[in-house]
């Protein structure tokens, strides 16, 4: 029972003095009547939490009115079974949906709005609703032919089949339902129009929306599909959080704290915005601000500059070379690339873009920029163009460039198009047309363990070199001659396979030797390292120090550079 009409005025049944008053004005009159009848125990004004309309910000009142409902009980158990079958990302979405369905009351599907998808209910003279399949199908046919406006433009009788009669309307008079369908009923049936009507695969592979849609679109779609098709409309659910401002406040027009993604794209490029999405924990609410975008731009610049270096050196790569001989360090990087690829593929399967990007960014920053690309500059710039060692390095560059391009194509599509356009040899029209890398079953555990052991040793050597610089023993690493005693001996066999030039290159020094017992040398985490200034002469071409450097035509050249220059 509700004595307030749809406009907020008291109805006639409330009696003289109250009927016709606006509900807020009626409050004082009712209080006065209670007081006059000695029925008012206490009257006090208090401040308390009260519901307000989210759009206008004005207070609401609740009215009990007749509504249409969809009964959940007959399909509740089937809904719960379907929830178990679906893959939820994040996993807590499953628990949230189970609890919602378990506790859900019947679904009120009618709404009091001026326009929308009509509830196709026609009433008889005595108020009895016409609930006949033939009538529903006739109305559906009219709407399909003429659009939903036919409901509003036609009389109730025009919406009924020709010659329709009903015992509850002896005079042949009918009226239409004025309420519209809940918009969630409308959107929740989108699987029918998008998939079934178009004869596309059903259920859908994936539904993607914000994490507020467990109560909305995910929920209504599941209910309607199970009720109609006896199956969930989706195999996978992926939900995300919302974008907040730098102060963790929700963005809104009224607050003026919204950030236009188009402005970010115009200033920084669309790939910067995409990279931000790929690096955050999108399953939670996340912040975005100018400062955050600047940080992402720095990460992007590192990725771009790495590709620029790789492709710049591949510009003259001879693809006719069929076979190259890799050094251990080349194998290390390729094994690490394989590991990063597998991490990325497994993460992508779980929509875990953050783990993927973390692996790729770490590989680019630590393994490539800070190590491999740095130590191989000597090979690229100083060896002969057709030297087998140089060809091996170039092949590693090519493999790294192409694999990273394929992995990053969905994340940074515009940048990867540029990469594809500059890859050596035959290439596809677009970076998006390559097959995505496949998960490798080849385990390179031993290589990766050797690489980790070497990196620990290298960390010790770099600390020793830095201390030698501080003590002014050397100016740069190339001035150094180092002696190493590795305590666990794990890398000794590795260096035994290399010539001295390759071994020195790994640390950026000019001379290197391993010994079993190094006295009077600083001890680091896993080794002892002694650093002295190389007694030889600096080569003017490669800048390495050597005992066999000679002066030729006014320039000091080591034996390697003499051979390269044909001197």
C-alpha positions as CSV (number, residue, x, y, z in Angstrom):
1,X,0.0,0.0,0.0
2,X,1.3,3.5,-0.9
3,X,-0.8,6.6,-0.6
4,X,1.6,8.7,-2.7
5,X,1.1,9.0,-6.5
6,X,3.8,9.0,-9.2
7,X,4.3,12.8,-8.9
8,X,4.8,12.8,-5.1
9,X,1.3,14.0,-4.1
10,X,-0.9,12.4,-1.5
11,X,-3.8,10.4,-3.0
12,X,-7.5,11.0,-2.3
13,X,-7.7,8.0,0.1
14,X,-5.6,9.9,2.6
15,X,-8.6,12.0,3.5
16,X,-9.5,15.6,3.8
17,X,-6.7,18.0,4.7
18,X,-4.0,15.6,3.4
19,X,-5.2,14.6,-0.1
20,X,-3.5,16.6,-2.9
21,X,-0.6,17.8,-0.7
22,X,3.0,17.3,-1.9
23,X,4.5,14.5,0.3
24,X,7.0,16.8,2.0
25,X,4.3,19.4,2.9
26,X,2.0,16.6,4.2
27,X,4.6,15.7,6.9
28,X,3.8,18.8,8.9
29,X,0.0,18.4,8.5
30,X,0.2,14.7,9.6
31,X,2.3,15.7,12.7
32,X,-0.3,18.3,13.6
33,X,-3.2,15.8,13.3
34,X,-1.3,13.3,15.5
35,X,-0.6,16.0,18.0
36,X,-4.2,17.1,18.1
37,X,-5.3,13.5,18.7
38,X,-2.8,13.1,21.5
39,X,-1.2,10.3,19.4
40,X,2.3,11.9,19.1
41,X,4.8,10.6,21.6
42,X,7.8,12.7,20.5
43,X,8.8,15.0,17.7
44,X,12.5,15.7,17.0
45,X,14.6,16.7,14.0
46,X,17.7,14.6,13.5
47,X,20.5,14.4,11.0
48,X,21.0,10.9,9.5
49,X,22.1,9.1,6.4
50,X,19.5,9.2,3.7
51,X,19.3,7.8,0.1
52,X,19.8,10.4,-2.7
53,X,19.5,10.1,-6.4
54,X,23.0,9.5,-7.8
55,X,22.4,11.8,-10.8
56,X,20.5,14.8,-9.4
57,X,21.8,14.5,-5.8
58,X,18.2,15.0,-4.4
59,X,16.6,12.9,-1.7
60,X,14.4,9.9,-2.6
61,X,11.2,8.4,-1.2
62,X,10.2,4.8,-1.5
63,X,6.8,3.9,-3.0
64,X,5.3,0.4,-3.0
65,X,3.8,-0.1,-6.4
66,X,2.8,-3.0,-8.6
67,X,5.7,-4.4,-10.6
68,X,6.6,-7.3,-12.9
69,X,9.1,-9.9,-11.8
70,X,11.2,-12.7,-13.2
71,X,11.2,-15.7,-10.9
72,X,14.8,-17.0,-10.1
73,X,13.9,-20.0,-8.0
74,X,13.1,-22.4,-10.8
75,X,16.6,-22.0,-12.4
76,X,18.7,-21.2,-9.3
77,X,20.4,-24.6,-9.1
78,X,21.2,-24.6,-12.8
79,X,22.7,-21.1,-12.5
80,X,25.0,-22.3,-9.7
81,X,26.1,-25.3,-11.8
82,X,26.9,-23.0,-14.8
83,X,28.9,-20.7,-12.6
84,X,31.1,-23.7,-11.7
85,X,31.8,-24.4,-15.4
86,X,32.9,-20.8,-16.2
87,X,36.5,-19.6,-16.0
88,X,36.6,-16.5,-13.9
89,X,39.4,-13.9,-14.0
90,X,40.0,-12.8,-11.4
91,X,39.1,-16.0,-9.5
92,X,37.2,-14.1,-6.8
93,X,34.6,-13.3,-9.4
94,X,33.3,-16.8,-9.1
95,X,32.6,-16.5,-5.3
96,X,31.0,-13.1,-5.8
97,X,28.6,-14.5,-8.5
98,X,27.8,-17.6,-6.4
99,X,26.8,-15.5,-3.4
100,X,24.7,-13.1,-5.6
101,X,22.7,-15.9,-7.2
102,X,22.3,-17.8,-3.9
103,X,20.9,-14.8,-2.1
104,X,19.0,-13.2,-5.1
105,X,15.3,-12.5,-4.8
106,X,13.0,-12.5,-7.8
107,X,14.2,-10.0,-10.4
108,X,12.0,-6.9,-10.8
109,X,12.0,-6.4,-14.6
110,X,9.7,-3.4,-14.8
111,X,10.8,0.3,-14.7
112,X,8.8,3.5,-14.6
113,X,10.3,5.5,-17.5
114,X,8.8,7.5,-20.4
115,X,10.6,5.5,-23.1
116,X,12.4,2.2,-23.5
117,X,11.9,-1.4,-24.6
118,X,8.2,-1.9,-23.8
119,X,6.9,-4.6,-21.5
120,X,4.5,-6.3,-24.0
121,X,1.6,-6.6,-21.5
122,X,-1.9,-5.8,-22.6
123,X,-4.7,-5.5,-19.9
124,X,-8.3,-6.4,-20.2
125,X,-11.2,-4.2,-18.9
126,X,-11.1,-5.6,-15.4
127,X,-7.3,-5.3,-15.2
128,X,-6.5,-8.9,-16.0
129,X,-3.2,-9.1,-18.0
130,X,-3.2,-11.0,-21.3
131,X,-0.6,-13.7,-20.8
132,X,-0.9,-15.7,-24.0
133,X,2.0,-16.9,-26.1
134,X,0.2,-16.1,-29.4
135,X,-0.3,-12.5,-28.3
136,X,3.4,-12.1,-27.2
137,X,4.6,-13.5,-30.5
138,X,2.3,-11.2,-32.4
139,X,3.6,-8.2,-30.6
140,X,7.2,-9.4,-31.1
141,X,6.5,-9.7,-34.8
142,X,5.2,-6.2,-35.0
143,X,8.2,-4.8,-33.2
144,X,10.6,-6.7,-35.4
145,X,8.9,-5.3,-38.5
146,X,8.3,-1.7,-37.3
147,X,10.6,-1.2,-34.4
148,X,9.8,-0.7,-30.7
149,X,8.0,2.6,-31.4
150,X,5.1,0.7,-32.8
151,X,4.2,0.0,-29.1
152,X,3.9,3.7,-28.4
153,X,2.3,4.7,-31.7
154,X,-0.4,2.0,-31.7
155,X,-3.5,1.5,-29.6
156,X,-3.8,-1.6,-27.4
157,X,-6.3,-3.1,-29.8
158,X,-4.0,-2.5,-32.8
159,X,-1.3,-4.5,-31.0
160,X,-3.5,-7.5,-30.6
161,X,-4.1,-10.2,-33.3
162,X,-7.0,-9.4,-35.6
163,X,-10.3,-10.5,-34.1
164,X,-8.8,-11.2,-30.7
165,X,-11.4,-11.5,-27.9
166,X,-11.1,-12.1,-24.2
167,X,-13.8,-12.9,-21.6
168,X,-12.3,-10.3,-19.3
169,X,-13.1,-7.6,-21.9
170,X,-16.8,-8.0,-22.8
171,X,-16.8,-4.6,-24.4
172,X,-13.6,-5.3,-26.4
173,X,-11.7,-2.6,-24.5
174,X,-8.0,-3.1,-23.8
175,X,-5.1,-1.0,-22.4
176,X,-1.3,-1.2,-22.6
177,X,1.3,-1.5,-19.9
178,X,3.1,1.8,-19.4
179,X,6.2,0.5,-17.7
180,X,9.3,-0.4,-19.7
181,X,11.7,-3.3,-19.5
182,X,14.6,-3.1,-17.1
183,X,17.6,-2.1,-19.2
184,X,19.5,-5.0,-17.7
185,X,17.0,-7.4,-19.2
186,X,17.6,-5.6,-22.5
187,X,21.4,-5.8,-22.4
188,X,21.3,-9.2,-20.7
189,X,19.8,-10.7,-23.8
190,X,22.5,-9.3,-26.1
191,X,23.9,-12.8,-26.7
192,X,20.7,-13.6,-28.6
193,X,21.0,-10.7,-31.0
194,X,24.8,-10.7,-31.3
195,X,25.4,-14.4,-31.6
196,X,22.4,-16.6,-32.2
197,X,20.6,-14.2,-34.6
198,X,23.8,-13.9,-36.6
199,X,24.5,-17.7,-36.4
200,X,27.8,-17.1,-34.7
201,X,29.4,-19.5,-32.2
202,X,27.5,-19.7,-28.9
203,X,28.3,-19.4,-26.0
204,X,30.7,-16.5,-26.4
205,X,34.4,-17.1,-25.6
206,X,34.7,-14.0,-23.4
207,X,32.6,-11.3,-21.6
208,X,34.7,-8.3,-20.6
209,X,33.4,-5.5,-18.3
210,X,34.0,-3.6,-15.1
211,X,33.8,-5.4,-11.8
212,X,30.5,-3.6,-11.1
213,X,28.9,-5.9,-13.7
214,X,28.7,-8.9,-11.5
215,X,25.5,-7.4,-10.3
216,X,24.7,-6.1,-13.8
217,X,25.5,-7.4,-17.2
218,X,27.3,-10.6,-16.2
219,X,24.3,-11.4,-13.9
220,X,21.4,-10.6,-16.2
221,X,23.1,-12.3,-19.2
222,X,23.6,-15.5,-17.2
223,X,20.0,-15.6,-15.9
224,X,18.4,-15.0,-19.3
225,X,20.7,-17.5,-21.2
226,X,20.1,-20.2,-18.7
227,X,16.4,-19.6,-18.6
228,X,16.2,-19.5,-22.4
229,X,19.0,-21.8,-23.6
230,X,19.8,-23.8,-20.5
231,X,23.5,-22.8,-20.7
232,X,25.7,-19.8,-19.7
233,X,26.2,-17.3,-22.5
234,X,30.0,-17.2,-21.9
235,X,32.9,-19.5,-21.3
236,X,35.1,-16.9,-19.6
237,X,34.5,-13.7,-17.6
238,X,37.2,-11.0,-17.3
239,X,36.5,-8.0,-15.1
240,X,38.5,-4.9,-14.4
241,X,38.6,-2.1,-11.8
242,X,38.0,1.6,-12.4
243,X,40.3,4.5,-13.2
244,X,40.7,7.0,-10.3
245,X,42.6,10.3,-10.2
246,X,45.9,10.8,-8.5
247,X,44.2,11.2,-5.1
248,X,42.3,7.8,-5.5
249,X,39.0,9.6,-6.1
250,X,36.5,8.5,-8.7
251,X,36.6,10.5,-11.9
252,X,33.4,12.5,-12.6
253,X,32.3,15.4,-14.7
254,X,30.9,17.2,-11.6
255,X,34.4,17.1,-9.9
256,X,36.2,18.0,-13.0
257,X,38.9,15.5,-12.3
258,X,38.4,13.4,-15.4
259,X,41.4,12.7,-17.8
260,X,40.6,12.5,-21.5
261,X,42.4,9.4,-23.0
262,X,42.4,11.2,-26.4
263,X,44.5,14.0,-24.9
264,X,47.0,11.5,-23.6
265,X,47.1,9.7,-26.9
266,X,47.6,13.0,-28.8
267,X,50.4,14.1,-26.6
268,X,52.2,10.8,-25.9
269,X,50.8,8.4,-28.5
270,X,48.2,5.7,-28.1
271,X,50.9,3.1,-27.4
272,X,51.8,4.9,-24.2
273,X,48.2,4.6,-23.0
274,X,48.1,0.9,-24.0
275,X,51.4,0.3,-22.2
276,X,50.0,1.9,-19.0
277,X,47.0,-0.5,-19.2
278,X,49.3,-3.5,-19.7
279,X,51.5,-2.7,-16.8
280,X,49.0,-2.0,-14.1
281,X,46.9,-4.4,-12.0
282,X,43.8,-3.7,-14.0
283,X,41.7,-6.0,-11.8
284,X,41.8,-3.4,-9.0
285,X,40.9,0.3,-9.1
286,X,43.9,2.1,-10.5
287,X,45.2,5.7,-10.5
288,X,46.2,7.7,-13.6
289,X,47.8,11.2,-13.7
290,X,50.2,13.2,-15.7
291,X,53.1,12.0,-13.4
292,X,52.2,8.3,-13.9
293,X,52.0,8.7,-17.7
294,X,55.4,10.4,-17.7
295,X,56.8,7.3,-15.9
296,X,55.2,5.0,-18.4
297,X,56.6,7.2,-21.2
298,X,60.1,6.5,-19.8
299,X,59.5,2.7,-19.9
300,X,58.2,3.1,-23.5
301,X,61.3,5.1,-24.4
302,X,63.5,2.2,-23.1
303,X,61.6,-0.3,-25.2
304,X,61.7,1.9,-28.3
305,X,65.4,2.8,-28.0
306,X,66.2,-0.9,-27.6
307,X,64.4,-1.8,-30.8
308,X,66.1,1.2,-32.5
309,X,69.5,-0.1,-31.5
310,X,68.8,-3.7,-32.6
311,X,67.3,-2.7,-35.9
312,X,69.9,-0.1,-36.6
313,X,72.6,-2.7,-36.4
314,X,70.6,-5.2,-38.4
315,X,70.4,-2.8,-41.3
316,X,73.2,-4.5,-43.2
317,X,72.8,-8.0,-41.9
318,X,73.6,-10.6,-44.5
319,X,70.6,-13.1,-44.3
320,X,72.4,-15.4,-46.7
321,X,74.5,-16.8,-43.8
322,X,72.8,-20.1,-43.1
323,X,74.6,-21.2,-40.0
324,X,76.3,-19.3,-37.1
325,X,78.3,-20.6,-34.2
326,X,77.1,-19.2,-30.9
327,X,79.2,-18.4,-28.0
328,X,77.9,-19.3,-24.5
329,X,76.7,-15.7,-23.9
330,X,74.6,-15.9,-27.1
331,X,73.1,-19.1,-25.9
332,X,72.4,-17.5,-22.5
333,X,70.4,-14.6,-24.1
334,X,68.5,-16.9,-26.4
335,X,67.6,-19.2,-23.5
336,X,66.5,-16.1,-21.5
337,X,64.5,-15.0,-24.5
338,X,62.8,-18.4,-24.6
339,X,62.0,-18.2,-20.9
340,X,60.5,-14.7,-21.3
341,X,58.5,-15.9,-24.3
342,X,57.0,-18.8,-22.3
343,X,56.3,-16.6,-19.3
344,X,54.5,-14.1,-21.6
345,X,52.4,-16.8,-23.4
346,X,51.3,-18.4,-20.1
347,X,50.5,-15.0,-18.7
348,X,48.5,-14.0,-21.8
349,X,46.4,-17.1,-21.5
350,X,45.4,-15.9,-18.1
351,X,45.0,-12.2,-19.2
352,X,47.8,-11.4,-16.9
353,X,49.4,-8.6,-18.9
354,X,51.3,-7.2,-15.9
355,X,53.3,-10.4,-15.5
356,X,54.0,-10.5,-19.2
357,X,55.2,-6.9,-19.4
358,X,57.3,-7.2,-16.2
359,X,59.2,-10.1,-17.8
360,X,59.7,-8.3,-21.1
361,X,60.7,-5.0,-19.5
362,X,63.2,-6.7,-17.1
363,X,64.6,-8.7,-20.1
364,X,65.0,-5.5,-22.2
365,X,66.5,-3.4,-19.3
366,X,68.7,-6.0,-17.5
367,X,69.6,-8.7,-20.0
368,X,69.8,-6.7,-23.1
369,X,70.5,-3.0,-22.5
370,X,72.6,-3.4,-19.4
371,X,74.5,-6.5,-20.5
372,X,74.3,-8.2,-23.9
373,X,73.9,-5.1,-26.1
374,X,76.6,-3.4,-24.2
375,X,79.2,-6.1,-24.4
376,X,78.5,-6.9,-28.0
377,X,79.2,-3.4,-29.2
378,X,82.9,-4.3,-29.4
379,X,82.0,-7.1,-31.8
380,X,79.7,-5.0,-33.9
381,X,81.9,-2.0,-34.2
382,X,85.4,-3.5,-34.3
383,X,85.3,-7.0,-35.9
384,X,85.2,-7.5,-39.6
385,X,81.8,-7.2,-41.2
386,X,81.8,-10.9,-42.3
387,X,83.4,-12.2,-39.1
388,X,81.6,-15.4,-37.8
389,X,81.5,-13.9,-34.3
390,X,79.8,-10.8,-35.6
391,X,77.3,-12.9,-37.6
392,X,76.3,-14.8,-34.5
393,X,75.6,-11.6,-32.6
394,X,73.6,-10.3,-35.5
395,X,71.5,-13.4,-35.6
396,X,70.8,-13.1,-31.9
397,X,69.7,-9.5,-32.5
398,X,67.4,-10.7,-35.3
399,X,65.9,-13.4,-33.2
400,X,65.3,-11.1,-30.2
401,X,63.8,-8.4,-32.4
402,X,61.4,-10.6,-34.2
403,X,60.3,-12.5,-31.0
404,X,59.7,-9.4,-29.0
405,X,57.9,-7.8,-31.9
406,X,55.5,-10.7,-32.1
407,X,54.9,-10.7,-28.3
408,X,54.4,-7.0,-28.1
409,X,52.2,-6.6,-31.3
410,X,48.9,-6.8,-29.3
411,X,50.2,-4.3,-26.7
412,X,52.1,-1.8,-28.7
413,X,50.6,-2.2,-32.2
414,X,51.7,1.1,-33.7
415,X,55.3,0.8,-32.5
416,X,55.5,-2.8,-33.7
417,X,54.4,-1.8,-37.2
418,X,57.5,0.4,-37.3
419,X,59.6,-2.5,-36.1
420,X,58.2,-4.8,-38.7
421,X,58.8,-2.2,-41.4
422,X,62.5,-2.2,-40.5
423,X,63.2,-5.9,-40.0
424,X,65.8,-7.3,-42.3
425,X,64.7,-9.7,-45.1
426,X,61.3,-10.8,-46.2
427,X,58.5,-9.7,-43.9
428,X,54.8,-9.6,-43.7
429,X,52.6,-6.6,-44.5
430,X,51.8,-6.0,-40.8
431,X,53.2,-7.0,-37.5
432,X,49.7,-8.3,-36.7
433,X,49.9,-10.9,-39.5
434,X,52.6,-13.0,-38.0
435,X,51.8,-16.2,-36.1
436,X,52.0,-15.6,-32.3
437,X,55.0,-17.4,-30.8
438,X,54.3,-20.9,-29.6
439,X,54.9,-22.2,-26.1
440,X,58.2,-24.1,-26.1
441,X,58.5,-27.5,-24.5
442,X,62.3,-27.2,-24.8
443,X,63.6,-26.7,-21.2
444,X,66.9,-24.9,-21.1
445,X,67.3,-25.1,-17.3
446,X,71.0,-25.9,-17.3
447,X,71.8,-22.9,-19.6
448,X,69.7,-20.6,-17.4
449,X,71.4,-21.9,-14.2
450,X,74.8,-21.2,-15.8
451,X,73.6,-17.7,-16.8
452,X,72.5,-17.0,-13.2
453,X,75.8,-18.2,-11.8
454,X,77.7,-16.0,-14.3
455,X,75.5,-13.0,-13.5
456,X,76.4,-13.4,-9.8
457,X,80.1,-13.6,-10.7
458,X,79.7,-10.6,-13.0
459,X,78.1,-8.6,-10.1
460,X,81.2,-9.3,-8.0
461,X,83.5,-8.2,-10.8
462,X,81.5,-5.0,-11.4
463,X,81.7,-4.1,-7.7
464,X,85.5,-4.7,-7.7
465,X,85.9,-2.5,-10.9
466,X,83.8,0.3,-9.2
467,X,86.0,0.2,-6.1
468,X,89.1,0.3,-8.4
469,X,87.7,3.4,-10.1
470,X,87.1,5.1,-6.8
471,X,90.6,4.3,-5.7
472,X,91.9,5.7,-9.0
473,X,93.5,2.5,-10.0
474,X,91.7,2.6,-13.3
475,X,89.6,5.2,-15.1
476,X,87.4,2.8,-17.2
477,X,86.8,-0.9,-17.1
478,X,88.9,-1.3,-20.3
479,X,92.0,-0.2,-18.4
480,X,91.6,-3.2,-16.1
481,X,93.4,-6.5,-15.9
482,X,91.5,-8.7,-13.4
483,X,92.3,-11.9,-11.6
484,X,89.4,-14.0,-10.2
485,X,89.1,-16.8,-7.7
486,X,85.5,-18.1,-7.9
487,X,84.7,-19.8,-4.6
488,X,82.2,-22.4,-5.9
489,X,84.0,-22.8,-9.3
490,X,80.7,-22.9,-11.2
491,X,81.8,-20.5,-14.0
492,X,85.4,-21.7,-14.4
493,X,84.4,-24.4,-16.9
494,X,82.3,-21.9,-18.8
495,X,85.2,-19.6,-19.3
496,X,87.5,-22.5,-20.2
497,X,85.5,-22.8,-23.5
498,X,86.1,-19.2,-24.5
499,X,89.1,-17.4,-25.9
500,X,90.5,-14.6,-23.8
501,X,89.0,-11.8,-25.9
502,X,85.4,-13.2,-25.5
503,X,85.9,-13.8,-21.8
504,X,87.2,-10.2,-21.3
505,X,84.3,-8.8,-23.3
506,X,81.8,-10.3,-20.8
507,X,83.2,-8.0,-18.1
508,X,84.4,-5.1,-20.4
509,X,88.0,-5.5,-19.3
510,X,91.2,-5.9,-21.3
511,X,92.7,-9.0,-19.5
512,X,91.3,-11.8,-17.4
513,X,92.5,-14.9,-15.7
514,X,91.1,-17.4,-13.2
515,X,93.2,-18.8,-10.4
516,X,92.5,-21.4,-7.7
517,X,93.9,-19.4,-4.8
518,X,93.9,-15.6,-4.8
519,X,95.6,-14.1,-1.8
520,X,95.4,-10.4,-0.7
521,X,92.3,-9.7,-2.7
522,X,88.9,-8.4,-1.6
523,X,86.3,-11.0,-1.1
524,X,82.8,-10.4,-2.5
525,X,79.6,-12.5,-2.4
526,X,80.9,-15.5,-4.4
527,X,84.4,-14.7,-5.4
528,X,87.7,-12.8,-4.8
529,X,88.6,-10.3,-7.4
530,X,91.9,-8.4,-7.9
531,X,92.0,-5.4,-10.2
532,X,95.2,-3.8,-11.6
533,X,95.8,-1.3,-14.4
534,X,96.7,-3.1,-17.6
535,X,100.4,-2.6,-18.4
536,X,99.8,-2.6,-22.1
537,X,99.0,0.2,-24.6
538,X,95.5,1.4,-25.5
539,X,94.3,0.6,-29.0
540,X,93.1,3.8,-30.7
541,X,90.4,1.9,-32.6
542,X,88.8,-0.5,-30.1
543,X,90.1,1.2,-26.9
544,X,91.2,-2.1,-25.4
545,X,94.6,-2.4,-23.8
546,X,97.0,-5.0,-25.2
547,X,100.6,-6.1,-25.0
548,X,100.9,-6.4,-28.7
549,X,99.7,-2.9,-29.7
550,X,101.8,-1.3,-32.4
551,X,102.0,2.2,-33.8
552,X,101.0,2.2,-37.5
553,X,100.7,5.4,-39.5
554,X,100.5,7.4,-36.3
555,X,97.9,5.2,-34.6
556,X,98.2,2.6,-32.0
557,X,96.5,-0.6,-33.1
558,X,96.1,-4.0,-31.4
559,X,96.6,-7.2,-33.3
560,X,92.9,-7.7,-33.9
561,X,92.4,-4.2,-35.3
562,X,95.5,-4.6,-37.5
563,X,94.0,-7.7,-39.1
564,X,90.6,-6.1,-39.6
565,X,92.2,-3.1,-41.3
566,X,94.6,-5.3,-43.3
567,X,97.7,-3.6,-41.8
